[in-house]
Amino acid sequence: MAARIASTAAVAFLVVGAALLANPLYVTQSADGGSVIVSVDRTSAADGAAGLSSEIDRIDDLPPVAGYAARRAAANGSFAVSRDAPPLVLQLLRDEWRYLGSAERVAVYRPTVTVGDEETTLELENRSLESVESDLEITPPGRLDERDHAKEVSWLDQQSDDVVEVGDFSEAREHRLRRAVENGSVTVPNRNDADAFTPLGGDVRFVVHDDRFYRATVENGTDVTLRLTPERDDVVLSETDVGVVETSDLSPATRRVVTDAIAADGSTRVHRDEVNVDRLERLEGRLVAHEGDYYVLRRGHADDFSLVPLFRIALTGIGLVFAVVGLALAAWVRRKR
């Protein structure tokens, strides 16, 4: 009697196990399945190129000292600092910023700059976050109500032009400021050279201001001078690594997807079988031009997140368990006979 029941159970376990291992999810879900979402953002040549090339930067995205100098050069055509004056970063800590923050040390400091004939000294006085926020008349949101929190220091930097963070500076200046934070003060020679405007004139050859390109050059003379000269879009695009492709030059299928996204005010969705995904991928690092306007293309997958793989793994595991139990029962029945 027990052997008969075990035999029936073994067959049942094996049938269920086989059904789970051959479930329809393995058949109905295609290997690459899903749709592609194509999004396009309308932009200017200058603003779009700034997001695609390391040689181009928006003034507002520059490190603090370079951004300060570029804003003044954009207004006047040039900005100069004396070669034997205190380093520009220390001048700004004296005249422009009231506090220096360090998210690494979770602290905010009040800078005092003392200028000598040949050297300038920066001294830092530690201030509590509460006192700085009270002085600036700003209150952090509830998610930052824990005092002495690194994110609160960065939040202060973002909220107030009176606060600048050590990590915002380029490497050489950051190193000096970190020394000041560690030791309470730092003394440096009174000297400005081409590094005064880093990375302008070096890694960053062009800046964008009010949707226009400017060529950045640094001149070392009696003074160190940053010049920003307006430049034509086509000249900058030809000198940098930003590619521009006209929709008329695209293959018919790719052109249809891109123009559909433009017509739909931002995005369209297409099945992967209807478009060459590799061609769309190659457009992501370039500006797309259509009827005199420029666009930046982005591509995503509508079905990036799916529970199907998880269900497959779960059903496979359960199916294997049923199959093993069924085989074990069948082996037991054979021994009993």
C-alpha positions in Angstrom: 0.0 0.0 0.0 2.8 2.5 1.0 4.7 1.6 -2.2 1.6 2.3 -4.3 1.1 5.7 -2.7 4.8 6.5 -3.1 4.7 5.5 -6.7 1.7 7.7 -7.4 3.4 10.6 -5.5 6.6 10.1 -7.5 4.8 10.4 -10.8 3.0 13.5 -9.5 6.2 15.2 -8.4 7.9 14.4 -11.7 5.0 15.7 -13.7 4.8 19.0 -11.7 8.6 19.3 -11.9 8.6 18.9 -15.6 5.8 21.4 -16.0 7.7 24.0 -13.9 10.9 23.5 -15.9 9.1 23.9 -19.2 7.0 26.9 -18.1 5.8 29.3 -20.8 8.1 32.1 -19.6 11.0 30.4 -21.3 9.2 30.4 -24.6 7.2 33.6 -24.7 9.9 36.1 -23.5 12.2 36.9 -26.4 15.9 37.1 -25.9 16.3 40.8 -26.3 12.6 41.8 -25.9 11.4 45.2 -24.9 11.1 48.6 -26.4 13.5 51.5 -26.9 12.6 55.0 -25.6 14.2 57.7 -27.6 14.2 61.2 -26.0 15.4 64.4 -27.5 16.1 67.7 -25.7 16.1 70.9 -27.8 19.2 73.0 -27.1 21.5 75.6 -28.6 24.7 74.5 -30.3 26.7 76.1 -27.5 24.7 74.6 -24.6 24.4 71.2 -26.2 28.1 71.1 -27.0 29.1 72.0 -23.4 27.5 68.8 -22.2 29.3 66.7 -24.8 32.9 67.9 -24.9 35.5 68.2 -22.2 37.0 71.1 -24.0 33.9 73.2 -23.6 32.3 74.2 -20.3 29.5 76.5 -19.1 30.7 79.4 -17.0 28.4 78.3 -14.1 29.9 74.8 -14.1 33.5 76.0 -13.8 35.5 75.7 -10.5 34.9 78.7 -8.3 38.0 80.8 -9.2 37.8 80.1 -12.9 34.1 80.9 -12.8 34.6 84.2 -11.0 37.3 85.2 -13.6 35.2 84.1 -16.6 32.1 86.0 -15.5 34.2 89.2 -15.3 36.0 88.5 -18.6 32.6 87.8 -20.3 31.4 91.2 -19.1 34.5 93.2 -20.1 36.3 91.0 -22.7 39.2 90.3 -20.3 40.1 89.9 -16.6 43.7 90.5 -15.3 45.4 89.8 -12.0 48.9 91.1 -11.0 51.6 88.4 -11.1 53.0 89.5 -7.7 49.6 89.8 -6.0 48.2 87.3 -3.5 47.0 84.2 -5.2 43.5 84.8 -6.7 41.9 82.2 -4.6 43.0 83.9 -1.4 41.9 87.3 -2.7 38.4 85.8 -3.2 38.4 84.2 0.2 39.1 87.6 1.6 36.7 89.6 -0.6 34.0 87.3 -2.0 33.4 84.3 0.3 32.7 84.6 4.0 33.0 80.9 4.8 35.0 77.9 3.6 33.4 74.5 4.1 34.9 71.0 4.3 32.5 68.1 3.9 35.5 65.8 4.6 36.0 67.4 8.1 32.3 68.2 8.5 33.2 71.7 9.4 32.8 75.4 8.2 35.5 77.9 8.7 35.7 81.7 8.8 38.8 82.7 6.7 41.1 85.6 7.6 43.6 86.6 4.9 46.7 88.5 5.9 48.7 90.0 3.0 52.5 90.6 3.3 55.0 92.0 0.9 56.0 88.5 -0.5 53.6 86.1 1.2 50.0 85.8 2.1 48.6 83.8 5.1 45.2 82.2 5.3 43.9 81.4 8.8 40.8 79.4 9.4 38.5 79.7 12.4 36.1 76.8 13.0 32.5 77.9 13.3 29.5 75.7 14.2 27.0 75.0 11.5 24.3 76.6 13.6 26.1 79.9 13.9 26.9 80.0 10.1 23.2 79.2 9.2 22.1 81.9 11.7 24.5 84.4 10.2 23.4 83.6 6.7 19.7 83.5 7.8 19.0 80.2 6.2 17.5 77.1 7.7 18.3 73.6 6.4 15.4 71.3 5.4 14.2 68.6 7.9 16.3 65.9 6.2 19.4 67.8 7.2 18.5 68.6 10.7 21.2 66.4 12.2 24.1 68.8 13.1 27.7 68.1 12.0 26.5 66.3 8.9 28.7 66.3 5.8 25.7 66.8 3.5 24.7 69.9 5.4 28.1 71.5 4.6 27.5 70.8 0.9 24.0 72.1 1.2 25.3 75.4 2.6 27.7 75.7 -0.4 24.8 75.2 -2.8 22.5 77.6 -1.0 24.7 80.6 -0.4 27.2 82.5 -2.5 29.0 83.4 0.8 30.1 79.7 1.3 32.5 77.8 -0.9 33.6 74.2 -0.4 37.2 72.9 -0.5 36.3 70.1 -2.9 35.0 72.6 -5.5 38.6 73.8 -6.3 41.0 72.5 -8.8 43.7 70.1 -7.6 46.5 72.5 -6.7 44.3 75.0 -4.9 42.4 72.2 -3.1 45.7 70.8 -1.8 46.7 74.1 -0.3 43.2 74.6 1.2 43.3 71.1 2.7 46.6 72.0 4.3 45.0 75.1 5.8 42.1 72.9 7.1 44.4 70.4 8.7 46.8 72.9 10.2 44.6 75.9 10.9 46.5 78.1 8.4 48.7 78.1 5.3 51.2 80.6 4.0 51.9 80.9 0.3 54.0 83.1 -2.0 52.4 86.1 -3.6 52.3 84.9 -7.2 49.9 84.4 -10.0 50.7 82.6 -13.2 48.8 80.8 -15.9 47.5 78.4 -13.2 45.5 81.3 -11.8 42.6 80.5 -14.2 42.9 76.7 -14.4 41.4 74.9 -16.3 40.6 77.8 -18.7 43.1 78.2 -21.5 44.2 74.6 -20.9 41.8 71.6 -20.8 38.9 74.0 -21.3 39.4 76.0 -24.5 35.9 77.4 -24.9 33.2 78.6 -22.5 29.5 79.0 -22.9 27.7 82.2 -21.6 24.2 83.2 -22.6 24.1 80.4 -25.2 27.2 81.8 -27.0 30.7 80.4 -27.4 33.8 82.2 -26.2 37.4 81.2 -26.8 39.4 81.3 -23.6 43.0 82.3 -23.8 45.4 83.1 -20.9 48.3 85.6 -21.4 51.3 85.8 -19.2 52.7 89.4 -19.1 53.1 92.0 -16.5 49.7 90.8 -15.4 48.1 87.4 -16.0 45.1 88.0 -18.2 42.2 85.9 -19.2 40.5 86.9 -22.5 37.2 85.6 -23.7 36.6 86.2 -27.4 33.2 85.5 -29.0 33.5 82.6 -31.5 31.1 81.3 -34.2 29.3 78.0 -33.6 30.7 76.3 -36.7 34.3 77.2 -35.8 34.0 75.7 -32.2 32.2 72.6 -33.3 34.9 71.9 -36.0 37.7 72.4 -33.5 36.3 70.2 -30.7 35.3 66.6 -30.5 31.6 67.4 -30.8 30.1 65.8 -33.9 27.0 67.2 -35.6 24.7 65.0 -37.7 21.8 66.3 -39.8 18.6 64.2 -39.6 18.6 64.2 -43.4 21.8 62.2 -43.3 20.4 59.4 -41.1 19.0 56.1 -42.4 15.2 56.2 -43.1 14.4 54.1 -40.0 16.6 56.1 -37.6 15.5 59.4 -39.1 11.8 58.4 -38.6 12.4 57.6 -34.9 14.3 60.8 -34.2 11.8 63.1 -36.0 8.9 61.3 -34.3 10.5 62.1 -31.0 11.0 65.8 -32.0 7.4 66.0 -33.2 6.1 64.4 -30.0 7.8 67.2 -27.9 10.4 65.0 -26.4 10.2 61.3 -26.7 8.9 58.3 -28.6 8.8 54.6 -28.0 9.7 52.0 -30.6 10.1 48.2 -30.6 13.7 47.1 -30.8 13.0 45.2 -34.0 11.9 48.4 -35.8 15.2 50.3 -35.4 19.0 49.8 -35.5 19.9 50.3 -31.8 23.6 50.6 -32.6 22.9 53.6 -34.8 20.9 55.3 -32.1 23.7 54.6 -29.6 26.2 56.4 -31.9 24.0 59.5 -31.9 24.2 59.9 -28.1 27.6 61.7 -28.1 26.7 64.0 -30.9 24.4 67.0 -31.6 21.5 66.2 -33.9 20.5 69.1 -36.2 17.0 69.3 -37.6 15.4 72.2 -39.6 17.9 74.7 -38.1 17.5 73.5 -34.5 19.8 71.4 -32.4 18.9 68.4 -30.2 20.7 66.1 -27.7 19.5 62.5 -28.0 19.2 60.1 -25.2 18.2 56.4 -25.4 16.7 54.1 -22.8 14.9 50.8 -22.5 11.3 50.7 -21.5 11.7 47.2 -20.1 15.0 47.6 -18.3 13.4 46.4 -15.1 11.6 43.1 -15.3 10.5 40.5 -12.8 10.6 37.8 -15.6 14.2 36.7 -14.9 13.4 36.4 -11.2 10.3 34.3 -11.9 12.3 32.1 -14.2 14.9 31.4 -11.5 12.2 30.8 -8.9 10.2 28.4 -11.1 13.4 26.6 -12.2 14.4 26.1 -8.5 11.0 24.8 -7.5 10.8 22.6 -10.6 14.2 21.0 -9.7 13.1 20.4 -6.1 9.9 18.6 -7.4 11.9 16.6 -9.9 14.5 15.5 -7.3 11.8 14.5 -4.8 10.0 12.5 -7.6 13.2 10.7 -8.6 14.0 9.9 -4.9 10.5 8.4 -4.4 10.7 6.4 -7.6 14.1 5.0 -6.5 12.6 4.1 -3.1 9.7 2.3 -4.7 12.1 0.2 -6.9 14.1 -0.8 -3.9 10.9 -1.9 -2.1 9.9 -4.1 -5.0 
